[in-house]
């Protein structure tokens, strides 16, 4: 997040810079923390976003992406925390 930038502005900017998509930020769906090596704590918020426009164009540091249908999330290789976030959106 840049100095003076709010969290939704940062998210919108980062998505545009990283994958060239414009999104509408709808609502937060999860807040989380991760502690690494007992020294660093990461705090984050997962947001539900709606695609508005753009074609995916990845920055050079990324090598792939995939769209996963909501119906197929349980059979996907994604970790449980991702699946749990999708279930929150679906209202399960």
Secondary structure, 3 states (H helix, E strand, C coil): CCCCCCHHHHHHHHHHHHHCCEEEEEEEEEEEEEEECCCEEEEEEEEEEEEEECCCCCCCCCCCCCCCCHHHHHHCCCCHHHHHHHHHHHCC
